[in-house]
Amino acid sequence: MASDKPPLVLLHPFLMSGNVWRDVVPLLSSHHEVFTPTLLGHRGGPPVQRRPVSIWDVTDAAVDYLNEHGLQRPHLAANSMGAFVALELARRGRATTVCALSPAGFWSTADGSKARADNKVHRIATMCRLTRPVAPLIFRSAMMRRFCLQFINVACHGDRLPADRAVDGVEDTVECSVANELFSTDDELIAPLDPLPCPVTIAWSEKDSLLPVTTYGKIARERLPRATFKILPGVGHVPMIDDPELVAGTILAVTGAGTP
């Protein structure tokens, strides 16, 4: 039975899965029919059919998902890599609104901003591979969850994430089949988008140490000058971990559906 609620698609960060939205979905579901796909090459998502894989392949697969679910122009909310995909879907005319949380892709090879982001992401993948055997033991401690997620630049309050979910996040990262391929070429960046194809809000995490707003937010403002920009206080790169209520409220303000 078709829902009478406007559809909202949530797109996850690099190395993660649709499960990262688990605490946000209940806060949105009274206002929207919510979809949380896992993207190409990520754990639980569609398998890769050809190599090497680029962000454009991930975007093409996201288009396939929209088509398969009859979603012509849903609202899109997304974080990091997912926000890159959401903005490219909007460029293709496949979004009613976009809420981009600390989006990836606003970097340049000339100033080293892409290389710095790449190095931090590779550190996340390496740390997850190394700690996978002992993750269930390490993450029993809320203090260690907080320390580890801060250390890899993911969240400020990893202690708020249950231990089993933290372990599951490590599995997501280790099982990502495109970890060494995505964003390996210089053309994988968000090109200027002006005018905008739909209303776009870029909401940057204040405490984002993976893609600091002082560097990457500045580039985003230059490339999307007509987007609405805001800062999400007190949260890290993956704000769904730190403050699901703040994230849900931010998304609903963009879609115009109300408050959680």
Phi, psi and omega per residue, in radians:
M1 nan 2.242 -3.107
A2 -1.212 2.461 3.125
S3 -1.453 2.571 3.057
D4 -1.607 0.047 3.093
K5 -1.523 2.502 3.115
P6 -1.110 2.386 -3.106
P7 -1.273 2.508 3.105
L8 -2.348 2.155 3.136
V9 -1.878 2.227 3.127
L10 -1.849 2.203 -3.080
L11 -2.013 2.296 -2.946
H12 -1.539 2.929 3.102
P13 -1.303 2.918 3.043
F14 -0.996 2.427 3.085
L15 1.322 -0.079 -3.115
M16 -1.863 -2.821 3.130
S17 -2.537 3.097 3.124
G18 -1.060 -0.306 3.130
N19 -1.123 -0.318 -3.102
V20 -1.127 -0.298 -3.135
W21 -1.596 0.120 -2.949
R22 -0.961 -0.700 -3.098
D23 -1.444 -0.246 -3.122
V24 -1.561 -0.618 -3.058
V25 -0.941 -0.820 -3.133
P26 -1.064 -0.433 -3.132
L27 -1.417 -0.210 -3.115
L28 -1.901 -0.400 -2.899
S29 -1.211 -0.312 3.066
S30 -1.368 -0.236 -3.125
H31 -1.909 -0.453 -3.028
H32 -2.412 2.680 2.851
E33 -1.443 1.988 -2.933
V34 -1.800 2.343 3.100
F35 -2.100 2.363 -3.129
T36 -2.261 1.210 -3.120
P37 -1.197 2.709 2.930
T38 -1.753 2.322 -2.953
L39 -1.424 2.909 -3.067
L40 -0.857 2.261 3.030
G41 1.401 -0.050 3.116
H42 -1.698 2.763 -3.033
R43 -1.010 2.041 -3.105
G44 1.627 -0.106 3.137
G45 -1.658 -3.135 3.139
P46 -1.108 2.505 -3.129
P47 -1.299 2.708 3.116
V48 -1.335 2.358 -3.124
Q49 -1.754 -0.396 -3.141
R50 -2.589 2.649 -3.120
R51 -2.103 2.702 -0.139
P52 -1.291 2.853 -3.096
V53 -1.816 2.418 3.078
S54 -2.134 3.005 3.107
I55 -1.127 -0.406 3.117
W56 -1.241 -0.571 3.042
D57 -1.167 -0.702 3.100
V58 -1.084 -0.714 3.125
T59 -1.159 -0.743 3.094
D60 -1.027 -0.731 3.131
A61 -1.167 -0.581 3.075
A62 -1.164 -0.647 3.043
V63 -1.064 -0.759 3.097
D64 -1.015 -0.719 3.128
Y65 -1.086 -0.804 3.124
L66 -1.041 -0.760 -3.131
N67 -1.114 -0.765 -3.112
E68 -1.105 -0.498 -3.108
H69 -1.782 0.174 3.092
G70 1.147 0.576 -3.092
L71 -1.829 1.662 -3.083
Q72 -1.309 -0.904 -3.132
R73 -2.480 1.233 3.116
P74 -1.296 2.900 2.867
H75 -1.217 2.506 3.130
L76 -2.163 2.304 2.993
A77 -2.293 2.399 -2.950
A78 -2.787 2.788 -3.096
N79 -2.233 2.335 2.996
S80 1.034 -2.093 3.110
M81 -0.998 -0.711 3.119
G82 -1.040 -0.619 3.113
A83 -1.212 -0.614 3.017
F84 -0.984 -0.871 -3.126
V85 -1.088 -0.734 -3.128
A86 -1.064 -0.731 3.139
L87 -1.185 -0.620 3.086
E88 -1.247 -0.587 3.032
L89 -1.119 -0.703 3.081
A90 -1.088 -0.700 3.110
R91 -1.038 -0.554 3.125
R92 -1.512 0.092 3.096
G93 1.420 0.438 -3.041
R94 -1.955 0.450 3.138
A95 -2.451 2.489 2.992
T96 -1.503 -0.761 2.992
T97 -2.511 2.810 3.041
V98 -2.300 2.263 2.956
C99 -1.989 1.859 -3.043
A100 -1.825 1.982 -3.101
L101 -1.676 2.012 -3.117
S102 0.728 1.091 -3.022
P103 -1.190 2.465 2.950
A104 -1.361 2.843 3.047
G105 1.787 -0.206 3.102
F106 -1.654 1.259 -3.133
W107 -2.479 3.065 -3.139
S108 -2.489 2.551 3.049
T109 -1.371 -0.466 -3.046
A110 -1.165 -0.638 -3.071
D111 -1.753 0.085 3.116
G112 1.438 0.007 -3.079
S113 -1.190 -0.574 3.091
K114 -1.216 -0.759 -3.136
A115 -1.076 -0.689 3.138
R116 -1.133 -0.736 3.106
A117 -1.128 -0.749 3.131
D118 -1.037 -0.757 -3.106
N119 -1.101 -0.690 3.141
K120 -1.183 -0.697 3.127
V121 -1.158 -0.714 3.109
H122 -1.100 -0.579 3.099
R123 -1.159 -0.677 3.098
I124 -1.052 -0.854 -3.112
A125 -1.085 -0.722 -3.130
T126 -1.153 -0.773 -3.129
M127 -1.102 -0.684 3.132
C128 -1.165 -0.697 3.097
R129 -1.100 -0.734 -3.084
L130 -1.222 -0.628 -3.045
T131 -1.659 -0.081 -3.082
R132 -0.891 -0.793 -3.083
P133 -1.111 -0.511 -3.064
V134 -1.904 0.081 -3.095
A135 -0.983 -0.765 3.137
P136 -1.021 -0.591 3.124
L137 -1.330 -0.838 -3.105
I138 -1.030 -0.772 -3.000
F139 -1.426 0.061 2.972
R140 -1.115 -0.488 -3.116
S141 -1.581 2.151 3.083
A142 -1.075 -0.637 3.126
M143 -1.104 -0.695 3.121
M144 -1.239 -0.610 3.075
R145 -1.087 -0.752 3.117
R146 -1.091 -0.840 -3.120
F147 -1.071 -0.831 -3.052
C148 -1.130 -0.756 -3.112
L149 -1.256 -0.492 3.003
Q150 -1.222 -0.730 -3.079
F151 -1.075 -0.648 -3.126
I152 -1.660 0.255 2.999
N153 1.148 0.567 -3.102
V154 -1.730 -0.860 -3.052
A155 -2.611 2.719 3.095
C156 -1.491 -0.507 -2.998
H157 -2.194 1.045 3.127
G158 -1.079 -0.333 3.091
D159 -1.135 -0.337 3.111
R160 -1.354 -0.211 3.136
L161 -1.576 2.209 3.112
P162 -1.018 2.656 -3.061
A163 -1.004 -0.752 -3.112
D164 -1.149 -0.551 3.112
R165 -1.278 -0.618 3.086
A166 -1.121 -0.737 3.090
V167 -1.107 -0.719 3.122
D168 -1.088 -0.613 3.093
G169 -1.132 -0.648 3.062
V170 -1.102 -0.753 3.114
E171 -1.077 -0.734 3.089
D172 -0.961 -0.812 -3.082
T173 -1.162 -0.815 -3.096
V174 -1.148 -0.620 -3.080
E175 -1.527 -0.024 3.085
C176 -1.166 2.126 -3.035
S177 -1.527 -0.035 -3.088
V178 -2.101 0.297 -3.051
A179 -1.040 -0.564 -3.081
N180 -1.696 0.072 -3.071
E181 -2.003 -0.743 -3.100
L182 -1.106 2.465 3.112
F183 1.120 0.489 3.128
S184 -1.639 -0.055 3.127
T185 -2.050 2.679 -3.052
D186 -1.212 -0.348 -3.088
D187 -1.494 -0.042 -3.131
E188 -1.475 1.306 3.101
L189 -2.545 2.824 -3.140
I190 -1.485 2.057 3.119
A191 -1.351 2.817 3.114
P192 -0.916 2.507 -3.127
L193 -2.345 1.632 -3.079
D194 -2.723 1.978 0.161
P195 -1.344 2.935 3.122
L196 -1.380 2.515 3.106
P197 -1.376 -0.270 3.121
C198 -2.850 2.947 3.083
P199 -1.075 2.290 -3.118
V200 -2.239 2.251 2.994
T201 -2.020 2.240 3.032
I202 -1.851 2.006 -3.107
A203 -1.966 1.866 -3.030
W204 -1.700 2.374 3.108
S205 -1.207 2.232 -3.098
E206 -1.033 -0.679 -3.058
K207 -1.750 0.383 -3.119
D208 -1.193 1.947 3.104
S209 -1.749 -0.125 3.061
L210 -1.425 -0.866 3.067
L211 -2.188 1.378 -3.057
P212 -1.022 2.394 -3.085
V213 -1.097 -0.498 -3.125
T214 -1.092 -0.541 3.114
T215 -1.700 -1.021 -2.981
Y216 -1.397 -0.534 3.060
G217 -1.157 -0.622 3.102
K218 -1.093 -0.753 3.112
I219 -1.139 -0.693 3.130
A220 -1.060 -0.733 3.122
R221 -1.091 -0.621 3.139
E222 -1.232 -0.656 -3.057
R223 -1.523 -0.454 3.097
L224 -2.196 1.173 -2.998
P225 -1.133 -0.358 -3.108
R226 -1.701 0.043 3.080
A227 -1.281 2.712 3.000
T228 -1.469 2.265 -3.128
F229 -1.985 2.424 3.042
K230 -2.582 2.812 3.120
I231 -1.927 2.332 3.078
L232 -1.661 1.950 -3.007
P233 -1.260 2.442 2.934
G234 1.277 0.292 -3.099
V235 -2.198 2.746 3.137
G236 -1.656 -2.880 -2.993
H237 -1.026 -0.629 3.100
V238 -1.887 1.472 -2.969
P239 -1.184 -0.301 3.110
M240 -1.095 -0.480 3.096
I241 -1.312 -0.766 -3.038
D242 -1.321 -0.703 -3.004
D243 -2.716 1.413 -3.135
P244 -1.008 -0.627 -3.126
E245 -1.148 -0.727 3.101
L246 -1.087 -0.757 -3.141
V247 -1.107 -0.817 -3.133
A248 -1.078 -0.755 3.125
G249 -1.107 -0.658 3.108
T250 -1.125 -0.762 3.141
I251 -1.129 -0.795 -3.098
L252 -1.165 -0.536 3.056
A253 -1.130 -0.581 -3.140
V254 -1.322 -0.751 -3.113
T255 -1.327 -0.278 -3.137
G256 1.346 0.347 -3.036
A257 -1.604 -0.182 3.136
G258 2.151 -2.656 -3.137
T259 -2.033 2.725 -3.135
P260 -1.018 nan nan
